[in-house]
Amino acid sequence: MRVRLVVLVLAVAAGTLWLAGGGAPQSVAAAPPAAAPSVAGPCTFPTSMVGSPAETAWRIFVAANCPAPGNQMVWETWIEQNALYPASGVAGPGAKAKRLHGSPLFHATMARKKGLTAELNPSSDCNPMGGPPANVVKGATICEEVHINPSAQSYISGQGYEVRSGQTKAAQAGAHIQFPPIAIEVKVDWVPGTDFQPPFTCANPPKGVHVETIDGVCYAMAGMHIASKLEPNWIWATFEPQNLQTNPNRCITFGPCHDAWGSIPAVSNGGAGGFTKLTPALQTWMTNAHLAPEFFNYRMDGTQTQFGTTAHPTLLGNSVIEGENVGMTKGTASCITCHSVSSIENNGTDGITKINNQVGPEYVVPAGWIARDFVWSLALACPGGIQTCTSSAPAPTKKPQGKPKRR
């Protein structure tokens, strides 16, 4: 089990993310061409669909969690979304953001429930659970972070989309934003070991759960979302560890889990009788990647690549990220539909103001708006009316950034 020492910082079902078009025909901002299909080993990310969406998602999960220099995993070396969008509203490097933070989706959802305008604000503090399970203390918190791979980061910065003026210019030109096929986003939710009943430490962690010591606090990696642009509507996949202490509602909150490629049996209903085994193919892939032992206990809840209808929506949610964090319930979580609302008007107004329990068909972008290819992190661009933007770079973090440490 590896333990990391780093500094706190999030995130959205929703920390950052995405849509592919709608409304009147419009031009599209060109993305870099796709790379040639990769035939490399398990720590190399696929550059095209491999078999099924489930197999492709697992290959991305494995590559993302491969060991990286500095006692990190690969995804931890990517930029965090709050560090990508300068609060000054001027392109260029800003102050280093905290690693863990609250969920923008949580705050947007809470605002909507109170009859206020939904906002997607960067948050420096972790937030209280919106749907806490029975085995946590009162006021239990949850933290989030969202990392964007170099391909997606280069596209955002290269197009000038890290500031709102760049996105507004694209909207005025009627050019939908379109990410390159190898773009990836990873969202991770962490729960402090002290907030469970009974609590745990990183010296004695829950079985089969990845833990890290971040800014002096032991956290469990309770949920991971992966989004990949290898499909036109992206590949959406979500993962959780099989542990009744950290993930008691896995495959329960949003219904049975489905994974025909990596799990035996392919369907799990959660609970004590819902543990599954890895397929031989996935077991071998993880072994060859030299993943830490605890990752062999993580399971996929499901994948999503297509929209449904209002009567028959396609659904996907994580019992921690959407359930415990945001407070969403069965039948209300659809990654693909929610992220299809990510859009911007030609006057700079953000599409977060349009979100309203989105499930079912793809959101149709109104006239005068453009789609942002499902990427909600673009809503963090300043200056804008949906978040607090400052005229200068963000203030330094409250505490010095630590370095991950293994044991």
Backbone torsions as a table, in degrees:
resi	resn	phi	psi	omega
1	MET	NA	130.7	-179.8
2	ARG	-99.4	140.8	177.6
3	VAL	-119.3	132.8	-177.1
4	ARG	-114.6	144.8	176.7
5	LEU	-115.3	111.1	-176.1
6	VAL	-145.1	-173.2	-178.6
7	VAL	-109.0	152.4	-179.1
8	LEU	-66.6	147.6	167.6
9	VAL	-158.8	NA	NA
10	LEU	NA	-153.0	-172.9
11	ALA	-70.2	NA	NA
12	VAL	NA	NA	NA
13	ALA	NA	3.6	-175.0
14	ALA	-155.3	49.5	-175.7
15	GLY	-53.9	-40.3	174.0
16	THR	-133.5	-172.5	113.9
17	LEU	167.8	-130.9	-127.6
18	TRP	-152.6	167.0	165.0
19	LEU	-161.1	156.9	-174.3
20	ALA	-112.3	8.4	173.9
21	GLY	134.2	170.6	-179.6
22	GLY	159.3	176.3	179.1
23	GLY	73.3	-157.4	-178.1
24	ALA	-67.2	152.0	178.6
25	PRO	-57.5	134.6	-178.4
26	GLN	-139.8	162.3	176.8
27	SER	-77.4	168.0	-177.3
28	VAL	-124.9	134.2	175.8
29	ALA	-66.9	122.3	-172.9
30	ALA	-64.6	138.1	175.3
31	ALA	-106.8	157.8	177.6
32	PRO	-59.4	149.4	-179.3
33	PRO	-65.0	154.1	179.4
34	ALA	-68.1	146.7	176.6
35	ALA	-77.9	164.4	178.1
36	ALA	-68.2	148.3	-179.7
37	PRO	-54.1	140.4	-177.5
38	SER	-95.7	142.6	176.5
39	VAL	-121.4	19.1	-176.9
40	ALA	-76.5	-174.8	-174.3
41	GLY	-78.2	-172.1	-171.1
42	PRO	-67.5	-16.3	178.5
43	CYS	-97.0	10.4	174.2
44	THR	-106.7	131.8	-178.0
45	PHE	-72.8	138.7	177.0
46	PRO	-65.4	147.8	178.8
47	THR	-111.2	5.9	173.3
48	SER	-156.8	166.6	179.8
49	MET	-60.3	134.5	178.4
50	VAL	-115.2	106.4	-178.3
51	GLY	66.3	-117.3	-177.7
52	SER	-99.0	167.2	173.3
53	PRO	-57.3	-35.6	179.9
54	ALA	-65.4	-45.7	179.2
55	GLU	-64.0	-42.9	179.0
56	THR	-61.8	-43.3	179.9
57	ALA	-63.2	-40.4	178.1
58	TRP	-65.5	-38.2	178.4
59	ARG	-63.9	-37.2	176.6
60	ILE	-68.8	-42.4	178.0
61	PHE	-57.5	-46.5	-178.7
62	VAL	-64.8	-48.2	-179.4
63	ALA	-61.9	-38.1	-178.9
64	ALA	-67.0	-31.1	-177.3
65	ASN	-99.7	11.2	173.8
66	CYS	-66.1	150.9	177.3
67	PRO	-61.4	142.9	179.0
68	ALA	-130.9	162.2	178.2
69	PRO	-56.8	150.9	179.1
70	GLY	81.5	22.8	179.3
71	ASN	58.1	40.3	178.9
72	GLN	-121.5	170.5	166.4
73	MET	-96.6	160.6	-172.6
74	VAL	-55.5	-47.2	-176.3
75	TRP	-63.2	-25.0	179.6
76	GLU	-72.6	-14.9	178.2
77	THR	-86.6	-10.2	179.2
78	TRP	-80.6	160.2	-179.9
79	ILE	-67.9	141.7	176.1
80	GLU	-86.8	144.6	-171.2
81	GLN	-57.4	-36.9	-178.7
82	ASN	-67.4	-19.8	178.6
83	ALA	-87.9	-11.7	-175.6
84	LEU	-85.6	-31.0	-174.0
85	TYR	-105.2	106.2	-176.0
86	PRO	-68.5	132.2	-179.5
87	ALA	-66.7	-17.1	178.6
88	SER	-73.9	-16.5	-176.1
89	GLY	75.5	10.8	179.0
90	VAL	-117.4	128.9	-178.0
91	ALA	-58.5	142.2	179.9
92	GLY	136.6	165.4	-177.7
93	PRO	-65.8	140.6	177.2
94	GLY	-114.4	-168.7	178.8
95	ALA	-68.5	150.8	-179.9
96	LYS	-68.0	127.5	-177.0
97	ALA	-84.1	157.7	172.8
98	LYS	-64.4	154.6	-177.7
99	ARG	-74.4	-52.2	-176.7
100	LEU	-102.4	150.4	-179.5
101	HIS	-159.3	-176.5	178.0
102	GLY	-80.1	175.5	-179.0
103	SER	-91.3	119.7	175.1
104	PRO	-57.7	-35.5	179.8
105	LEU	-65.7	-39.0	177.5
106	PHE	-58.2	-48.6	-177.6
107	HIS	-66.6	-38.2	178.1
108	ALA	-65.8	-40.2	-180.0
109	THR	-67.1	-42.4	178.9
110	MET	-63.1	-39.4	178.7
111	ALA	-62.9	-43.8	-179.4
112	ARG	-63.6	-39.7	179.1
113	LYS	-64.1	-27.4	179.4
114	LYS	-89.9	4.9	-179.8
115	GLY	79.1	15.6	-179.8
116	LEU	-98.0	168.0	177.3
117	THR	-69.1	128.8	178.2
118	ALA	-66.2	134.2	177.9
119	GLU	-129.0	156.0	178.3
120	LEU	-121.0	76.1	-173.2
121	ASN	-93.9	143.8	170.5
122	PRO	-67.4	140.7	-177.8
123	SER	-127.5	133.6	-178.4
124	SER	-89.4	-12.2	-177.2
125	ASP	-117.3	147.8	175.3
126	CYS	-67.3	156.1	-175.1
127	ASN	-111.0	158.6	174.9
128	PRO	-67.1	150.7	178.9
129	MET	-63.6	135.3	176.8
130	GLY	-83.1	-21.1	179.3
131	GLY	-145.4	67.6	-174.0
132	PRO	-64.2	143.0	174.1
133	PRO	-75.2	175.6	-174.4
134	ALA	-73.9	-17.6	-172.0
135	ASN	-103.3	27.6	175.6
136	VAL	-120.6	160.5	-179.5
137	VAL	-72.7	161.3	176.7
138	LYS	-63.2	134.6	-178.6
139	GLY	78.5	18.0	-179.4
140	ALA	-55.8	141.4	-178.0
141	THR	-108.2	166.6	177.2
142	ILE	-145.7	142.6	-176.2
143	CYS	-120.7	157.8	-175.9
144	GLU	-142.5	156.3	170.6
145	GLU	-149.6	148.2	-179.4
146	VAL	-131.2	121.9	-177.7
147	HIS	-114.3	141.1	-175.1
148	ILE	-116.4	129.5	-174.2
149	ASN	-71.4	163.3	-175.0
150	PRO	-56.1	-34.0	179.8
151	SER	-63.6	-46.7	179.2
152	ALA	-67.7	-40.7	179.0
153	GLN	-60.8	-45.4	-179.3
154	SER	-62.9	-38.5	179.2
155	TYR	-65.1	-46.5	-179.4
156	ILE	-60.0	-49.7	-177.7
157	SER	-69.3	-39.3	-178.7
158	GLY	-64.4	-32.2	178.8
159	GLN	-88.9	-7.3	-177.6
160	GLY	78.1	20.8	-176.2
161	TYR	-84.7	-1.9	178.2
162	GLU	-75.3	-8.6	173.5
163	VAL	-121.6	149.6	-173.2
164	ARG	-64.4	-32.5	-179.2
165	SER	-61.0	-34.7	178.3
166	GLY	-66.8	-41.2	177.6
167	GLN	-68.9	-40.0	-179.9
168	THR	-62.5	-38.9	178.1
169	LYS	-61.9	-41.1	177.7
170	ALA	-63.8	-40.1	179.1
171	ALA	-65.1	-38.6	178.8
172	GLN	-66.9	-28.5	177.2
173	ALA	-86.0	-7.2	-178.5
174	GLY	71.0	29.2	-176.1
175	ALA	-104.3	105.6	176.2
176	HIS	-58.5	142.1	177.3
177	ILE	-78.2	136.4	-175.8
178	GLN	-140.1	112.8	-177.4
179	PHE	-78.4	157.4	176.1
180	PRO	-69.1	153.4	-176.1
181	PRO	-58.7	-26.9	-176.7
182	ILE	-92.3	12.5	176.1
183	ALA	-68.8	139.0	179.9
184	ILE	-138.9	143.5	171.2
185	GLU	-129.0	138.6	179.1
186	VAL	-124.4	126.7	176.1
187	LYS	-116.2	132.1	-178.1
188	VAL	-128.6	133.8	175.3
189	ASP	-110.6	135.2	-176.9
190	TRP	-120.2	141.2	176.7
191	VAL	-122.1	129.0	-180.0
192	PRO	-63.0	138.0	178.3
193	GLY	-61.8	-27.6	-179.4
194	THR	-71.3	-15.0	-175.9
195	ASP	-91.5	-0.9	177.3
196	PHE	-93.3	158.0	173.8
197	GLN	-122.5	106.7	0.2
198	PRO	-78.6	159.8	179.0
199	PRO	-76.6	169.3	175.6
200	PHE	-141.1	165.1	176.8
201	THR	-120.5	167.6	177.7
202	CYS	-73.6	-14.1	175.0
203	ALA	-78.2	-21.6	179.0
204	ASN	-140.8	69.4	-172.6
205	PRO	-77.2	164.8	174.8
206	PRO	-62.1	145.6	-177.5
207	LYS	-63.4	130.8	174.5
208	GLY	70.6	25.4	179.4
209	VAL	-125.0	130.7	177.1
210	HIS	-74.7	131.1	178.6
211	VAL	-126.6	152.3	174.3
212	GLU	-141.2	144.4	172.0
213	THR	-91.9	114.1	-175.9
214	ILE	-120.4	116.5	-179.2
215	ASP	53.9	39.6	176.1
216	GLY	85.4	-0.1	-178.6
217	VAL	-115.7	136.2	177.5
218	CYS	-85.3	124.8	-179.8
219	TYR	-120.0	147.2	172.1
220	ALA	-100.0	133.0	175.4
221	MET	-80.1	93.6	-169.4
222	ALA	-91.2	-17.2	-179.7
223	GLY	-159.0	145.9	177.3
224	MET	-139.6	126.8	170.4
225	HIS	-100.6	142.4	171.6
226	ILE	-129.0	132.5	174.3
227	ALA	-126.5	129.5	-176.8
228	SER	-130.1	136.5	-177.8
229	LYS	-83.7	12.9	-179.8
230	LEU	-63.8	-16.2	172.0
231	GLU	-114.7	151.6	-178.0
232	PRO	-53.9	-39.2	178.2
233	ASN	-96.4	16.3	-175.8
234	TRP	69.5	157.9	169.7
235	ILE	-100.1	123.7	179.9
236	TRP	-109.5	128.2	179.9
237	ALA	-145.9	148.9	-179.0
238	THR	-140.0	146.6	-169.9
239	PHE	-134.7	149.4	176.6
240	GLU	-146.6	154.3	173.5
241	PRO	-79.5	152.3	175.2
242	GLN	-85.7	90.1	179.3
243	ASN	-152.9	125.1	-175.0
244	LEU	-76.1	-11.5	176.2
245	GLN	-84.3	-49.9	-177.4
246	THR	-85.8	-26.2	-175.8
247	ASN	-135.8	61.5	-175.6
248	PRO	-66.6	-20.4	-175.8
249	ASN	-110.0	17.9	176.5
250	ARG	-59.6	131.7	-179.9
251	CYS	66.2	15.7	178.7
252	ILE	-119.2	-53.5	-176.3
253	THR	-52.9	-46.7	-177.6
254	PHE	-110.3	16.6	178.1
255	GLY	94.9	-178.0	-175.9
256	PRO	-58.1	149.2	174.4
257	CYS	-88.8	146.9	-177.9
258	HIS	-130.7	124.2	177.8
259	ASP	-153.9	92.7	-176.1
260	ALA	-76.4	-16.5	-177.1
261	TRP	-97.8	-37.0	-171.4
262	GLY	-109.1	-5.5	-171.3
263	SER	-126.4	141.5	173.5
264	ILE	-125.8	113.6	-3.5
265	PRO	-71.8	171.8	-175.4
266	ALA	-75.2	-19.7	-177.4
267	VAL	-120.4	134.9	177.3
268	SER	-130.8	138.4	177.2
269	ASN	-100.5	9.8	176.9
270	GLY	75.6	-171.6	-179.8
271	GLY	74.1	-174.2	-176.7
272	ALA	-61.4	-29.3	180.0
273	GLY	-94.8	8.4	-174.1
274	GLY	-102.2	8.6	178.7
275	PHE	-71.8	141.7	179.5
276	THR	-123.7	171.2	176.5
277	LYS	-106.3	155.4	173.7
278	LEU	-73.3	146.6	171.9
279	THR	-69.9	154.9	178.5
280	PRO	-55.8	-37.4	-178.6
281	ALA	-63.7	-44.1	-179.6
282	LEU	-71.9	-38.3	177.7
283	GLN	-57.9	-45.4	-179.8
284	THR	-65.8	-41.6	-179.3
285	TRP	-61.8	-43.6	178.5
286	MET	-66.1	-41.1	-179.9
287	THR	-62.3	-45.7	-180.0
288	ASN	-66.2	-23.5	178.1
289	ALA	-84.1	-8.6	-179.0
290	HIS	59.6	41.1	176.5
291	LEU	-66.7	153.3	173.9
292	ALA	-60.1	146.7	-173.5
293	PRO	-54.6	-34.8	-175.6
294	GLU	-64.4	-26.0	-178.0
295	PHE	-70.8	-16.2	174.6
296	PHE	-69.9	-11.2	179.3
297	ASN	-100.3	-0.1	177.7
298	TYR	-84.2	145.7	-178.6
299	ARG	-130.9	151.7	176.8
300	MET	-84.1	131.6	174.8
301	ASP	-77.3	-34.5	-179.4
302	GLY	165.9	176.2	176.3
303	THR	-129.8	165.2	179.5
304	GLN	-150.6	129.4	178.0
305	THR	-135.5	-10.2	-175.5
306	GLN	-129.0	151.8	174.9
307	PHE	-82.8	156.0	172.1
308	GLY	-107.8	-161.3	176.3
309	THR	-111.4	173.1	177.8
310	THR	-60.8	-40.5	-179.1
311	ALA	-77.5	-32.2	-177.3
312	HIS	-133.3	73.4	-178.9
313	PRO	-74.3	152.6	167.0
314	THR	-88.0	139.9	-172.2
315	LEU	-127.4	148.8	174.4
316	LEU	-160.1	128.7	178.0
317	GLY	-155.8	157.9	179.4
318	ASN	-109.4	132.8	-174.5
319	SER	-61.7	-21.7	178.5
320	VAL	-97.3	-52.8	-172.8
321	ILE	-66.3	-49.4	177.0
322	GLU	-91.7	-33.7	-176.1
323	GLY	-77.7	-72.2	-176.2
324	GLU	-68.8	-38.3	-177.1
325	ASN	-73.2	-60.1	-173.4
326	VAL	-87.4	-25.4	-179.5
327	GLY	90.3	19.5	179.3
328	MET	-76.9	156.9	-175.5
329	THR	-125.2	174.3	-176.0
330	LYS	-54.6	134.4	177.7
331	GLY	87.3	-0.7	-176.3
332	THR	-112.9	-3.0	-174.9
333	ALA	-110.2	121.0	174.2
334	SER	-144.7	101.6	-177.7
335	CYS	-54.1	-50.3	-172.5
336	ILE	-63.4	-40.5	-177.7
337	THR	-74.4	-43.4	178.2
338	CYS	-57.9	-46.1	-175.7
339	HIS	-75.8	-17.6	176.0
340	SER	-67.7	-14.7	179.8
341	VAL	-79.2	-13.7	-179.5
342	SER	-60.3	114.0	-173.1
343	SER	-159.7	168.7	179.3
344	ILE	-145.7	141.3	179.5
345	GLU	-86.9	161.7	-177.4
346	ASN	-71.1	-1.0	172.3
347	ASN	-106.6	7.1	177.7
348	GLY	94.4	-3.9	178.2
349	THR	-65.4	137.6	-174.5
350	ASP	-93.3	147.6	-178.7
351	GLY	-69.7	-10.7	177.8
352	ILE	-60.0	-24.3	178.9
353	THR	-70.1	-13.4	-177.8
354	LYS	-97.2	-9.9	-173.3
355	ILE	-72.5	137.8	-177.7
356	ASN	-161.3	82.7	176.8
357	ASN	51.2	55.3	-173.1
358	GLN	-76.2	113.9	166.8
359	VAL	-139.0	160.7	177.6
360	GLY	98.8	-133.8	-173.5
361	PRO	-72.9	166.2	178.0
362	GLU	-63.9	141.8	177.6
363	TYR	-69.5	135.6	178.7
364	VAL	-96.9	118.9	-177.8
365	VAL	-71.2	127.7	-180.0
366	PRO	-67.7	165.6	175.4
367	ALA	-60.7	139.8	-179.0
368	GLY	88.8	-0.7	178.9
369	TRP	-117.5	161.4	170.0
370	ILE	-128.6	152.5	175.2
371	ALA	-80.8	147.7	-179.7
372	ARG	-109.8	30.2	173.3
373	ASP	55.0	43.8	171.9
374	PHE	71.3	4.3	-172.5
375	VAL	-96.7	106.1	-178.7
376	TRP	-76.2	-22.1	-179.6
377	SER	-60.6	-24.8	179.5
378	LEU	-62.1	-20.1	177.3
379	ALA	-69.8	-13.3	179.5
380	LEU	-81.5	-3.8	-178.7
381	ALA	-67.0	137.4	179.0
382	CYS	-106.5	166.4	-11.5
383	PRO	-80.9	149.7	-178.7
384	GLY	-159.3	167.3	-177.2
385	GLY	-87.5	2.3	-175.8
386	ILE	-102.6	-1.1	179.8
387	GLN	-154.4	169.1	178.7
388	THR	-83.7	113.8	178.1
389	CYS	-113.5	143.1	-178.8
390	THR	-111.2	163.2	-178.9
391	SER	-82.5	-4.0	178.6
392	SER	-135.1	174.6	-178.8
393	ALA	-63.5	154.2	179.8
394	PRO	-58.3	151.4	177.6
395	ALA	-65.5	152.2	178.5
396	PRO	-58.4	154.8	178.1
397	THR	-62.4	154.8	-175.4
398	LYS	-68.0	-30.2	-176.8
399	LYS	-128.3	152.0	-179.3
400	PRO	-66.7	146.3	179.6
401	GLN	-70.8	123.9	178.2
402	GLY	-88.3	176.8	177.3
403	LYS	-114.7	141.3	179.4
404	PRO	-58.1	147.4	178.9
405	LYS	-134.6	134.2	177.5
406	ARG	-99.1	158.5	171.8
407	ARG	-129.4	NA	NA
